[in-house]
Amino acid sequence: MHADVHHLLYAAESAELRSKAGEFRLPRAGLRTRVGWTLVEVGLRLTAQGRDAAAPRAAAFHPA
């Protein structure tokens, strides 16, 4: 097969696959924003729990 024919067939198949993939694509900005804010919220909760939980554990430790 000639290189030009191979390239044309590849380009046609690639365009067809891209058009089919567009139907299944999720809205990235909305999903990315929700996941980002969820991670921020989880991180803030973990840091708040870490500060509250660290003091009693350190005070409860009695060296022998």
N, C-alpha and C positions, 0 to 999 in steps of 0.2 A: 504494500500500500504506500502511496506517495505521502510525503510529509504534509503537504498542503491538505490533502483529503483527510488524513488522520486528525489534523488540527481542526478542521471544520466540523468533523463528527464530534470531537471532544468538546468544542465550544457549544454545539447544539445540545448535547447531553447535559453539559454543565448548566446551561440556561434553564433547561427543563427541570433539573433537580432543584435549582435555586427557587424557581417559581412554586414547586410543590412544597418545599421547606418553609416558604413564607406563610403558608396556611396554618402551620403548626407552631409558629413562633409566638411565644408569650410576650406581653408588654414588659420589656426589660426594666424600664425606668421605675414603674410602680412596684414591681416585685423587688428590685434592688433597694429601693427606698425603704420598703417595709422590713426587709431582712436587716438592713443596716440599723434602723432604729430599734429593732428587737435586740440586736447584739449590743447596742449601746445601753439599753435598759437592763439586760442581763449583766453586763459589766458593772453598771452602777450598783445593782443589787449585791453582786459578789463583793465589791469593795466596801459597801456599807456593812455587810455581814462580817467581813474580815476584820474591820475596826472594832465592832462590838464584841465579837467572839474572841479576839486576841487578848484583851485585857483580863477577863476572868480566868482564862487558861494559864496565863503567866502568873497571876496572883495565887492560883491554887497549887502551883508547883512548890514543894518544900524539899530542898536538898537534904540529904541525910548527913 
